[in-house]
Amino acid sequence: MHKAWKTDPAKSLKAGPGFTLADVDPASTPGFKGDKKTGEEVLAADAADLAELQQRLYARGVEGDERRVLLILQGMDTAGKDGIVRHVIGATHPEGVHLKSFKAPTAWERRHDFLWRVARQVPAPGMLGVFNRSHYEDVLIQRVHQMARPEEIERRYGAINDFEAGLADRGISVLKVMLHISPEEQKKRLQERLDRPDKYWKYNPGDVTERGFWKEYQEAYQIAIERTSTDAAPWYVVPADKKWFARIAVQRLLDGVLEGFDLKWPLPSFDLAAERKRLKKS
């Protein structure tokens, strides 16, 4: 871990018992001693380590190792999910990454249980899976806008816990990250999308509409974190007003999971000396 980290994010950002979202300052940088410049240096310096760990995971998967990682990114609009994918996951080998962004369910998907489409996107052995939004939309937006009955929303919390526990039993490490942004910072980012022609395409008028439900979303996140932060799949709440901090925090969390695997490069399944001789003669 880089020396600029005073505390491992796996400890400082974990939503443990008694966690209160309202107590988290979205502009803070828990456990990190340094400014934006230092953060950018950490992101660049640690990118190679993450890439190698991810490639080792992929290589082990090819050899039959069942372990894999599923990174779940949640947060209000503009919180930085796409930036995490681009600047953190983008440093890894794309062949070993399975990225899925869950939009509103189709008519066909609505004919099944809410977890049906999610289960179909679980990463294969050796893969780094990334959900840019996920099954948590079904207890967030659907709770806020009352798109499902209260009793159904309640059922889903338990279903999510059972689902994620099952993933852990299959060798899938679930890393759940909520990017916590302030309404003031979100407004700045939305304004930037209106001011810059290269960002028009990212602007969604619906994002302004959803700002009117900010309090309700914070309550929905609080409840979801309370009900579904488990030993098998804990939540990590990352302050996201500072994009650079959110990126290095997620990078470090991923590094920590992969380092915990103690991954070694697979040994050759062939006679190494004999193959060297064959190649030399070819």
C-alpha positions as CSV (number, residue, x, y, z in Angstrom):
1,M,0.0,0.0,0.0
2,H,1.3,3.5,-0.9
3,K,2.8,5.4,2.0
4,A,0.3,8.2,1.4
5,W,-2.4,6.0,2.9
6,K,-2.5,6.4,6.7
7,T,-5.3,3.9,7.0
8,D,-6.3,1.1,4.7
9,P,-9.6,2.1,2.9
10,A,-10.8,-1.4,3.7
11,K,-11.0,-0.3,7.3
12,S,-11.7,3.5,7.1
13,L,-14.5,3.2,4.4
14,K,-16.3,0.1,5.5
15,A,-19.9,0.5,6.6
16,G,-19.9,-1.4,9.9
17,P,-22.5,-1.6,12.6
18,G,-24.1,1.7,13.4
19,F,-23.0,3.3,10.2
20,T,-24.8,6.5,9.3
21,L,-24.5,7.9,5.8
22,A,-25.3,11.4,6.9
23,D,-22.1,11.4,9.0
24,V,-19.9,10.9,5.9
25,D,-18.5,14.2,4.5
26,P,-18.6,13.7,0.7
27,A,-15.6,16.1,0.4
28,S,-13.4,14.2,2.8
29,T,-10.4,12.0,2.1
30,P,-10.5,9.4,5.0
31,G,-7.2,7.8,5.7
32,F,-5.2,9.6,3.0
33,K,-2.5,12.2,3.6
34,G,-2.1,14.2,0.5
35,D,-3.7,16.5,-2.1
36,K,-4.9,16.0,-5.6
37,K,-1.4,15.9,-7.0
38,T,-0.4,13.2,-4.6
39,G,-3.6,11.3,-5.4
40,E,-2.9,11.4,-9.1
41,E,0.6,10.1,-8.5
42,V,-0.8,7.3,-6.4
43,L,-3.3,6.4,-9.2
44,A,-0.5,6.2,-11.8
45,A,2.0,4.4,-9.5
46,D,-0.4,1.7,-8.4
47,A,-2.0,1.1,-11.8
48,A,0.7,-1.3,-12.8
49,D,0.3,-3.3,-9.6
50,L,-3.4,-3.6,-10.1
51,A,-2.9,-4.6,-13.8
52,E,-0.5,-7.4,-12.8
53,L,-2.7,-8.7,-10.0
54,Q,-5.7,-8.7,-12.4
55,Q,-3.7,-10.6,-15.1
56,R,-2.6,-13.2,-12.5
57,L,-6.2,-13.7,-11.6
58,Y,-7.1,-14.2,-15.2
59,A,-4.2,-16.6,-15.8
60,R,-5.3,-18.6,-12.8
61,G,-8.8,-18.7,-14.1
62,V,-7.6,-20.2,-17.4
63,E,-5.9,-22.9,-15.3
64,G,-9.2,-23.7,-13.5
65,D,-9.0,-21.5,-10.4
66,E,-12.6,-20.6,-9.5
67,R,-11.8,-17.3,-7.8
68,R,-13.0,-14.0,-9.3
69,V,-14.0,-10.5,-8.2
70,L,-17.3,-8.6,-8.7
71,L,-17.0,-4.8,-8.2
72,I,-20.4,-3.2,-7.7
73,L,-20.5,0.6,-8.2
74,Q,-23.5,2.6,-7.0
75,G,-24.1,6.3,-6.4
76,M,-26.2,9.2,-7.4
77,D,-25.9,10.5,-11.0
78,T,-22.5,12.1,-11.7
79,A,-21.0,10.5,-8.7
80,G,-18.1,9.2,-10.8
81,K,-19.0,5.6,-11.7
82,D,-17.9,6.0,-15.3
83,G,-14.7,7.7,-14.2
84,I,-13.8,4.7,-12.0
85,V,-14.4,2.4,-14.9
86,R,-12.2,4.6,-17.2
87,H,-9.4,5.5,-14.9
88,V,-9.1,2.5,-12.6
89,I,-10.5,-0.5,-14.5
90,G,-9.2,1.0,-17.7
91,A,-5.6,0.2,-16.5
92,T,-6.3,-3.5,-16.5
93,H,-6.3,-6.1,-19.3
94,P,-9.7,-5.8,-21.0
95,E,-9.7,-9.6,-21.9
96,G,-10.1,-10.3,-18.2
97,V,-12.8,-7.8,-17.5
98,H,-16.6,-8.3,-17.7
99,L,-18.4,-4.9,-17.5
100,K,-22.1,-4.6,-17.3
101,S,-24.3,-1.5,-16.8
102,F,-27.8,-2.2,-15.8
103,K,-30.5,0.0,-17.3
104,A,-34.2,-0.1,-16.7
105,P,-35.4,-3.7,-17.2
106,T,-36.9,-4.7,-20.5
107,A,-40.3,-6.2,-20.8
108,W,-38.8,-9.6,-21.1
109,E,-36.6,-9.1,-18.0
110,R,-39.7,-7.9,-16.0
111,R,-41.2,-11.3,-16.5
112,H,-38.6,-12.8,-14.2
113,D,-37.5,-12.1,-10.7
114,F,-35.3,-9.0,-10.3
115,L,-32.2,-11.0,-9.8
116,W,-32.6,-13.1,-12.9
117,R,-30.8,-10.7,-15.3
118,V,-28.1,-10.0,-12.7
119,A,-27.3,-13.7,-12.1
120,R,-26.7,-14.0,-15.9
121,Q,-23.9,-11.4,-15.7
122,V,-21.9,-12.9,-12.9
123,P,-18.2,-13.0,-13.9
124,A,-16.6,-16.3,-14.9
125,P,-13.6,-17.8,-13.0
126,G,-10.6,-15.6,-13.3
127,M,-12.6,-12.5,-14.3
128,L,-12.9,-9.1,-12.8
129,G,-16.6,-8.3,-13.1
130,V,-17.8,-4.7,-12.8
131,F,-21.5,-3.7,-12.4
132,N,-21.9,0.0,-13.2
133,R,-25.3,0.1,-11.3
134,S,-26.7,-3.2,-10.3
135,H,-29.5,-5.1,-8.6
136,Y,-29.5,-2.4,-6.0
137,E,-31.4,-0.2,-8.3
138,D,-34.3,-2.5,-7.4
139,V,-34.2,-1.3,-3.8
140,L,-33.2,2.3,-4.5
141,I,-35.0,3.9,-7.4
142,Q,-37.9,1.5,-7.0
143,R,-38.2,2.3,-3.4
144,V,-38.0,6.1,-3.9
145,H,-40.6,6.1,-6.7
146,Q,-42.7,3.4,-5.2
147,M,-42.4,1.2,-8.3
148,A,-42.9,-1.9,-6.2
149,R,-45.0,-2.7,-3.2
150,P,-43.3,-2.1,0.2
151,E,-43.5,-5.8,1.1
152,E,-41.7,-6.7,-2.2
153,I,-38.9,-4.2,-1.5
154,E,-38.5,-5.7,1.9
155,R,-38.3,-9.2,0.4
156,R,-35.6,-8.0,-1.9
157,Y,-33.1,-7.1,0.8
158,G,-33.1,-10.7,2.0
159,A,-32.9,-12.0,-1.5
160,I,-29.9,-9.9,-2.2
161,N,-28.2,-11.2,0.9
162,D,-28.8,-14.8,0.0
163,F,-27.7,-14.1,-3.6
164,E,-24.4,-12.5,-2.5
165,A,-23.7,-15.1,0.1
166,G,-24.1,-17.7,-2.7
167,L,-21.6,-15.8,-4.8
168,A,-19.1,-15.9,-2.0
169,D,-19.6,-19.6,-1.7
170,R,-18.6,-20.0,-5.3
171,G,-15.3,-18.1,-4.9
172,I,-16.6,-14.7,-6.0
173,S,-15.4,-11.8,-3.8
174,V,-18.0,-9.1,-3.9
175,L,-16.8,-5.6,-3.5
176,K,-19.6,-3.1,-3.1
177,V,-18.9,0.6,-3.3
178,M,-21.2,3.5,-2.9
179,L,-19.8,6.7,-4.3
180,H,-21.1,9.4,-2.0
181,I,-21.5,12.8,-3.6
182,S,-23.0,16.1,-2.3
183,P,-25.9,17.8,-4.0
184,E,-23.7,20.9,-4.5
185,E,-21.0,19.0,-6.2
186,Q,-23.5,17.1,-8.4
187,K,-25.0,20.5,-9.5
188,K,-21.5,21.7,-10.6
189,R,-20.9,18.5,-12.6
190,L,-24.3,18.8,-14.3
191,Q,-23.6,22.4,-15.1
192,E,-20.3,21.4,-16.7
193,R,-22.2,19.0,-18.9
194,L,-24.4,21.9,-20.1
195,D,-21.4,24.2,-20.6
196,R,-19.1,21.9,-22.5
197,P,-20.0,20.6,-26.0
198,D,-17.9,17.5,-25.4
199,K,-20.1,16.6,-22.5
200,Y,-23.6,17.4,-23.9
201,W,-24.0,13.7,-24.7
202,K,-23.6,12.9,-21.0
203,Y,-26.4,15.2,-19.9
204,N,-29.7,13.6,-19.0
205,P,-32.6,16.0,-18.2
206,G,-33.9,13.3,-15.9
207,D,-30.9,13.8,-13.6
208,V,-32.3,17.2,-12.6
209,T,-35.7,15.6,-11.9
210,E,-34.1,13.0,-9.7
211,R,-32.4,15.8,-7.7
212,G,-35.8,16.6,-6.3
213,F,-35.8,13.3,-4.5
214,W,-32.3,13.7,-2.9
215,K,-33.5,13.2,0.7
216,E,-35.5,10.1,-0.3
217,Y,-32.5,8.6,-2.1
218,Q,-30.2,9.2,0.9
219,E,-32.8,7.4,3.0
220,A,-33.0,4.5,0.5
221,Y,-29.2,4.2,0.5
222,Q,-29.0,4.2,4.3
223,I,-31.5,1.4,4.5
224,A,-29.9,-0.6,1.8
225,I,-26.5,-0.4,3.4
226,E,-27.9,-1.3,6.8
227,R,-29.8,-4.3,5.5
228,T,-27.2,-5.7,3.0
229,S,-23.7,-4.9,4.4
230,T,-22.7,-8.4,5.5
231,D,-19.6,-10.3,6.3
232,A,-19.8,-12.0,2.9
233,A,-20.4,-8.7,1.0
234,P,-19.8,-5.5,3.0
235,W,-20.4,-2.0,1.7
236,Y,-17.7,0.6,1.4
237,V,-18.8,4.2,1.3
238,V,-16.3,6.4,-0.7
239,P,-16.6,10.2,-0.5
240,A,-16.8,11.3,-4.1
241,D,-16.7,15.0,-4.3
242,K,-13.0,14.8,-5.1
243,K,-12.8,12.5,-8.1
244,W,-9.2,11.8,-7.6
245,F,-9.8,10.5,-4.1
246,A,-12.7,8.3,-5.2
247,R,-10.5,6.7,-7.9
248,I,-7.5,5.9,-5.7
249,A,-9.9,4.6,-2.9
250,V,-11.5,2.1,-5.3
251,Q,-8.1,1.2,-6.8
252,R,-6.8,0.5,-3.3
253,L,-9.9,-1.6,-2.3
254,L,-9.5,-3.7,-5.5
255,D,-5.8,-4.1,-4.8
256,G,-6.6,-5.3,-1.3
257,V,-9.0,-8.0,-2.5
258,L,-6.6,-9.3,-5.1
259,E,-3.6,-9.2,-2.8
260,G,-5.6,-11.3,-0.3
261,F,-5.8,-14.1,-3.0
262,D,-2.0,-14.4,-2.8
263,L,-2.0,-15.1,-6.6
264,K,1.0,-16.9,-8.1
265,W,1.6,-17.2,-11.8
266,P,0.5,-20.7,-13.0
267,L,3.3,-23.3,-13.3
268,P,3.8,-24.7,-16.8
269,S,1.8,-27.8,-17.7
270,F,4.4,-28.9,-20.1
271,D,8.1,-29.9,-20.0
272,L,9.7,-26.5,-20.0
273,A,13.2,-27.6,-20.9
274,A,12.0,-29.8,-23.7
275,E,9.9,-27.0,-25.2
276,R,12.9,-24.6,-25.1
277,K,14.9,-27.2,-27.1
278,R,12.0,-27.7,-29.6
279,L,11.7,-23.9,-30.1
280,K,15.4,-23.5,-30.6
281,K,15.5,-26.2,-33.3
282,S,12.4,-24.9,-35.1
